[in-house]
Amino acid sequence: MSDTPSAADAGPPGDTGLASDLGWSIRMVSTAFRRVATSSVEDLPGGPRGYLVLVALASGETPSQLALGRQVHLDRTVMTYLLDDLEARGLITRRPDPRDRRARQVLITDEGRTLLDQARARIAHAESRLLADLDEPDARRLRELLARVARTAQREALASEGGC
């Protein structure tokens, strides 16, 4: 056993080591979450991408295929193939948008909701392992803060795409 602190050990306030680096923290959490989340949704077409599409559709909105792609940040080609796979499994359906017949609306099916509920339960279990060192109020606050940062990141990504 070494007396040298590891990178994961939080140092004193004002510490400038890895434990205080936002990029390192995001990478560690992202890597761990990706590992557990991927195994939690491996039965869905597209794995994590398919899961995000179903989550977005379960919110009750009926987005166009293009709007859905922007929402989950997938390019048009990837989105088309993913939706084809989800539709082939009976998890979603597409129909012409009554407001714009050139566009297609995407809807989640009952089977899609059932599989999404099962995947959510598996992901919730995986998340609880990842957040084990936090009490419930801290875990809830972390989720709220990450959601705010994610919305900012999404706005930034959309703004940079619009500038091209």
Rosetta blueprint (number, residue, H / E / L):
1 M L
2 S L
3 D L
4 T L
5 P L
6 S L
7 A L
8 A L
9 D L
10 A L
11 G L
12 P L
13 P L
14 G L
15 D L
16 T L
17 G L
18 L H
19 A H
20 S H
21 D L
22 L H
23 G H
24 W H
25 S H
26 I H
27 R H
28 M H
29 V H
30 S H
31 T H
32 A H
33 F H
34 R H
35 R H
36 V H
37 A H
38 T H
39 S H
40 S H
41 V L
42 E L
43 D L
44 L L
45 P L
46 G L
47 G L
48 P H
49 R H
50 G H
51 Y H
52 L H
53 V H
54 L H
55 V H
56 A H
57 L H
58 A H
59 S L
60 G L
61 E L
62 T L
63 P L
64 S E
65 Q H
66 L H
67 A H
68 L H
69 G H
70 R H
71 Q H
72 V H
73 H L
74 L L
75 D L
76 R H
77 T H
78 V H
79 M H
80 T H
81 Y H
82 L H
83 L H
84 D H
85 D H
86 L H
87 E H
88 A H
89 R L
90 G L
91 L L
92 I E
93 T E
94 R E
95 R E
96 P E
97 D E
98 P L
99 R L
100 D E
101 R E
102 R E
103 A E
104 R E
105 Q E
106 V E
107 L E
108 I E
109 T L
110 D H
111 E H
112 G H
113 R H
114 T H
115 L H
116 L H
117 D H
118 Q H
119 A H
120 R H
121 A H
122 R H
123 I H
124 A H
125 H H
126 A H
127 E H
128 S H
129 R H
130 L H
131 L L
132 A L
133 D L
134 L L
135 D L
136 E H
137 P H
138 D H
139 A H
140 R H
141 R H
142 L H
143 R H
144 E H
145 L H
146 L H
147 A H
148 R H
149 V H
150 A H
151 R H
152 T H
153 A H
154 Q H
155 R H
156 E H
157 A H
158 L H
159 A H
160 S H
161 E H
162 G H
163 G L
164 C L
